[in-house]
Amino acid sequence: MESDCRIPVACCRPRVLLLHALFWGLVSLRVFGAALLSEEKTTAVKPAVAPCWLLENFVVLEECDRCSDFNAKTQSVCRQTGYVERVNCTKTSRQEYKSCRSALMEEHLFWKFEAAMLALTVVFAVLVVIRQRWLDRLASEKVRRQIESI
Protein backbone atom coordinates (compact mmCIF):
# COMPACT_ATOMS: atom_id res chain seq x y z
CA MET A 1 0.00 0.00 0.00
CA GLU A 2 1.46 3.32 -1.08
CA SER A 3 1.20 6.41 1.06
CA ASP A 4 0.09 9.71 -0.45
CA CYS A 5 1.99 11.66 2.17
CA ARG A 6 4.43 14.14 0.65
CA ILE A 7 5.73 15.58 3.93
CA PRO A 8 8.36 13.13 5.24
CA VAL A 9 8.10 14.24 8.90
CA ALA A 10 4.34 13.59 8.98
CA CYS A 11 4.86 10.11 7.53
CA CYS A 12 7.48 8.99 10.05
CA ARG A 13 6.75 6.50 12.76
CA PRO A 14 6.81 7.81 16.34
CA ARG A 15 9.93 5.74 17.08
CA VAL A 16 11.84 7.40 14.22
CA LEU A 17 10.68 10.85 15.34
CA LEU A 18 11.80 10.08 18.88
CA LEU A 19 15.23 8.98 17.65
CA HIS A 20 15.56 12.18 15.59
CA ALA A 21 14.57 14.32 18.56
CA LEU A 22 17.04 12.47 20.81
CA PHE A 23 19.87 12.82 18.27
CA TRP A 24 19.34 16.55 17.70
CA GLY A 25 18.90 17.11 21.42
CA LEU A 26 22.28 15.49 22.09
CA VAL A 27 23.89 17.52 19.31
CA SER A 28 22.45 20.71 20.79
CA LEU A 29 23.68 19.83 24.26
CA ARG A 30 27.15 19.13 22.86
CA VAL A 31 27.28 22.47 21.03
CA PHE A 32 25.93 24.56 23.90
CA GLY A 33 28.09 22.69 26.41
CA ALA A 34 31.21 23.39 24.35
CA ALA A 35 30.24 27.06 24.12
CA LEU A 36 29.78 27.30 27.88
CA LEU A 37 33.09 25.56 28.55
CA SER A 38 34.95 27.87 26.19
CA GLU A 39 33.43 30.93 27.92
CA GLU A 40 34.57 29.62 31.30
CA LYS A 41 38.10 29.04 30.00
CA THR A 42 38.40 32.49 28.44
CA THR A 43 37.31 34.24 31.63
CA ALA A 44 39.78 32.26 33.73
CA VAL A 45 42.79 33.06 31.49
CA LYS A 46 42.55 36.86 31.73
CA PRO A 47 45.84 38.54 32.60
CA ALA A 48 46.21 40.26 35.96
CA VAL A 49 47.27 43.60 34.41
CA ALA A 50 45.44 44.93 31.37
CA PRO A 51 47.65 46.09 28.49
CA CYS A 52 48.04 49.84 28.19
CA TRP A 53 46.36 49.99 24.77
CA LEU A 54 43.09 48.90 26.39
CA LEU A 55 43.18 51.70 28.95
CA GLU A 56 44.56 54.66 27.03
CA ASN A 57 45.12 56.05 23.56
CA PHE A 58 47.92 54.63 21.49
CA VAL A 59 49.88 55.23 18.30
CA VAL A 60 50.72 52.38 15.94
CA LEU A 61 54.49 52.21 15.43
CA GLU A 62 54.61 49.14 13.16
CA GLU A 63 51.67 48.08 11.02
CA CYS A 64 50.05 44.68 11.30
CA ASP A 65 52.60 42.01 10.33
CA ARG A 66 52.81 38.23 10.48
CA CYS A 67 54.49 36.74 13.56
CA SER A 68 57.58 34.60 13.10
CA ASP A 69 57.30 30.91 13.94
CA PHE A 70 59.25 31.41 17.16
CA ASN A 71 57.11 34.37 18.29
CA ALA A 72 53.92 32.51 17.44
CA LYS A 73 54.89 29.83 19.93
CA THR A 74 56.29 32.03 22.67
CA GLN A 75 54.16 35.21 22.73
CA SER A 76 50.53 34.95 23.77
CA VAL A 77 49.69 38.00 21.63
CA CYS A 78 50.79 36.13 18.49
CA ARG A 79 48.74 33.04 19.31
CA GLN A 80 45.40 34.82 18.92
CA THR A 81 45.54 35.73 15.21
CA GLY A 82 49.10 35.08 14.07
CA TYR A 83 49.52 38.80 13.33
CA VAL A 84 50.85 41.53 15.61
CA GLU A 85 51.44 45.28 15.56
CA ARG A 86 53.68 47.37 17.82
CA VAL A 87 51.94 50.24 19.57
CA ASN A 88 53.11 53.11 21.76
CA CYS A 89 50.74 54.16 24.56
CA THR A 90 50.49 57.95 24.78
CA LYS A 91 50.24 58.50 28.57
CA THR A 92 52.73 55.94 29.84
CA SER A 93 54.99 55.94 26.73
CA ARG A 94 55.18 52.15 26.90
CA GLN A 95 55.69 50.11 23.76
CA GLU A 96 53.64 46.92 23.61
CA TYR A 97 52.53 44.41 21.04
CA LYS A 98 48.88 44.14 20.11
CA SER A 99 47.21 41.32 18.22
CA CYS A 100 45.60 42.45 14.97
CA ARG A 101 43.75 41.06 11.97
CA SER A 102 45.53 41.32 8.66
CA ALA A 103 43.61 42.55 5.61
CA LEU A 104 45.21 39.75 3.60
CA MET A 105 44.06 37.16 6.13
CA GLU A 106 40.54 38.63 6.15
CA GLU A 107 40.40 38.52 2.34
CA HIS A 108 41.60 34.92 2.33
CA LEU A 109 38.94 33.93 4.89
CA PHE A 110 36.28 35.78 2.91
CA TRP A 111 37.07 33.93 -0.33
CA LYS A 112 37.26 30.64 1.52
CA PHE A 113 33.78 31.29 2.92
CA GLU A 114 32.48 32.30 -0.52
CA ALA A 115 33.87 29.10 -2.07
CA ALA A 116 32.25 26.99 0.65
CA MET A 117 28.89 28.70 0.12
CA LEU A 118 29.13 28.26 -3.66
CA ALA A 119 29.93 24.57 -3.22
CA LEU A 120 26.99 24.11 -0.84
CA THR A 121 24.71 25.91 -3.28
CA VAL A 122 25.73 23.60 -6.10
CA VAL A 123 25.35 20.48 -3.94
CA PHE A 124 21.88 21.41 -2.73
CA ALA A 125 20.76 22.52 -6.20
CA VAL A 126 21.75 19.10 -7.54
CA LEU A 127 19.93 17.42 -4.65
CA VAL A 128 16.78 19.44 -5.39
CA VAL A 129 16.87 18.45 -9.08
CA ILE A 130 17.41 14.78 -8.21
CA ARG A 131 14.55 14.81 -5.69
CA GLN A 132 12.22 16.60 -8.10
CA ARG A 133 12.93 14.00 -10.80
CA TRP A 134 12.30 11.22 -8.30
CA LEU A 135 8.97 12.77 -7.23
CA ASP A 136 7.97 13.29 -10.88
CA ARG A 137 8.75 9.63 -11.60
CA LEU A 138 6.63 8.53 -8.62
CA ALA A 139 3.74 10.72 -9.76
CA SER A 140 3.90 9.42 -13.34
CA GLU A 141 4.00 5.80 -12.09
CA LYS A 142 0.96 6.47 -9.93
CA VAL A 143 -0.94 7.98 -12.88
CA ARG A 144 0.12 5.02 -15.07
CA ARG A 145 -1.16 2.54 -12.46
CA GLN A 146 -4.46 4.44 -12.18
CA ILE A 147 -4.90 4.39 -15.96
CA GLU A 148 -4.05 0.66 -16.10
CA SER A 149 -6.60 -0.11 -13.41
CA ILE A 150 -9.46 1.37 -15.48
C-alpha positions as CSV (number, residue, x, y, z in Angstrom):
1,M,0.0,0.0,0.0
2,E,1.5,3.3,-1.1
3,S,1.2,6.4,1.1
4,D,0.1,9.7,-0.4
5,C,2.0,11.7,2.2
6,R,4.4,14.1,0.6
7,I,5.7,15.6,3.9
8,P,8.4,13.1,5.2
9,V,8.1,14.2,8.9
10,A,4.3,13.6,9.0
11,C,4.9,10.1,7.5
12,C,7.5,9.0,10.1
13,R,6.7,6.5,12.8
14,P,6.8,7.8,16.3
15,R,9.9,5.7,17.1
16,V,11.8,7.4,14.2
17,L,10.7,10.8,15.3
18,L,11.8,10.1,18.9
19,L,15.2,9.0,17.6
20,H,15.6,12.2,15.6
21,A,14.6,14.3,18.6
22,L,17.0,12.5,20.8
23,F,19.9,12.8,18.3
24,W,19.3,16.5,17.7
25,G,18.9,17.1,21.4
26,L,22.3,15.5,22.1
27,V,23.9,17.5,19.3
28,S,22.4,20.7,20.8
29,L,23.7,19.8,24.3
30,R,27.2,19.1,22.9
31,V,27.3,22.5,21.0
32,F,25.9,24.6,23.9
33,G,28.1,22.7,26.4
34,A,31.2,23.4,24.3
35,A,30.2,27.1,24.1
36,L,29.8,27.3,27.9
37,L,33.1,25.6,28.6
38,S,35.0,27.9,26.2
39,E,33.4,30.9,27.9
40,E,34.6,29.6,31.3
41,K,38.1,29.0,30.0
42,T,38.4,32.5,28.4
43,T,37.3,34.2,31.6
44,A,39.8,32.3,33.7
45,V,42.8,33.1,31.5
46,K,42.5,36.9,31.7
47,P,45.8,38.5,32.6
48,A,46.2,40.3,36.0
49,V,47.3,43.6,34.4
50,A,45.4,44.9,31.4
51,P,47.6,46.1,28.5
52,C,48.0,49.8,28.2
53,W,46.4,50.0,24.8
54,L,43.1,48.9,26.4
55,L,43.2,51.7,29.0
56,E,44.6,54.7,27.0
57,N,45.1,56.1,23.6
58,F,47.9,54.6,21.5
59,V,49.9,55.2,18.3
60,V,50.7,52.4,15.9
61,L,54.5,52.2,15.4
62,E,54.6,49.1,13.2
63,E,51.7,48.1,11.0
64,C,50.0,44.7,11.3
65,D,52.6,42.0,10.3
66,R,52.8,38.2,10.5
67,C,54.5,36.7,13.6
68,S,57.6,34.6,13.1
69,D,57.3,30.9,13.9
70,F,59.3,31.4,17.2
71,N,57.1,34.4,18.3
72,A,53.9,32.5,17.4
73,K,54.9,29.8,19.9
74,T,56.3,32.0,22.7
75,Q,54.2,35.2,22.7
76,S,50.5,35.0,23.8
77,V,49.7,38.0,21.6
78,C,50.8,36.1,18.5
79,R,48.7,33.0,19.3
80,Q,45.4,34.8,18.9
81,T,45.5,35.7,15.2
82,G,49.1,35.1,14.1
83,Y,49.5,38.8,13.3
84,V,50.9,41.5,15.6
85,E,51.4,45.3,15.6
86,R,53.7,47.4,17.8
87,V,51.9,50.2,19.6
88,N,53.1,53.1,21.8
89,C,50.7,54.2,24.6
90,T,50.5,57.9,24.8
91,K,50.2,58.5,28.6
92,T,52.7,55.9,29.8
93,S,55.0,55.9,26.7
94,R,55.2,52.1,26.9
95,Q,55.7,50.1,23.8
96,E,53.6,46.9,23.6
97,Y,52.5,44.4,21.0
98,K,48.9,44.1,20.1
99,S,47.2,41.3,18.2
100,C,45.6,42.4,15.0
101,R,43.7,41.1,12.0
102,S,45.5,41.3,8.7
103,A,43.6,42.5,5.6
104,L,45.2,39.7,3.6
105,M,44.1,37.2,6.1
106,E,40.5,38.6,6.1
107,E,40.4,38.5,2.3
108,H,41.6,34.9,2.3
109,L,38.9,33.9,4.9
110,F,36.3,35.8,2.9
111,W,37.1,33.9,-0.3
112,K,37.3,30.6,1.5
113,F,33.8,31.3,2.9
114,E,32.5,32.3,-0.5
115,A,33.9,29.1,-2.1
116,A,32.2,27.0,0.6
117,M,28.9,28.7,0.1
118,L,29.1,28.3,-3.7
119,A,29.9,24.6,-3.2
120,L,27.0,24.1,-0.8
121,T,24.7,25.9,-3.3
122,V,25.7,23.6,-6.1
123,V,25.4,20.5,-3.9
124,F,21.9,21.4,-2.7
125,A,20.8,22.5,-6.2
126,V,21.7,19.1,-7.5
127,L,19.9,17.4,-4.6
128,V,16.8,19.4,-5.4
129,V,16.9,18.5,-9.1
130,I,17.4,14.8,-8.2
131,R,14.6,14.8,-5.7
132,Q,12.2,16.6,-8.1
133,R,12.9,14.0,-10.8
134,W,12.3,11.2,-8.3
135,L,9.0,12.8,-7.2
136,D,8.0,13.3,-10.9
137,R,8.8,9.6,-11.6
138,L,6.6,8.5,-8.6
139,A,3.7,10.7,-9.8
140,S,3.9,9.4,-13.3
141,E,4.0,5.8,-12.1
142,K,1.0,6.5,-9.9
143,V,-0.9,8.0,-12.9
144,R,0.1,5.0,-15.1
145,R,-1.2,2.5,-12.5
146,Q,-4.5,4.4,-12.2
147,I,-4.9,4.4,-16.0
148,E,-4.1,0.7,-16.1
149,S,-6.6,-0.1,-13.4
150,I,-9.5,1.4,-15.5
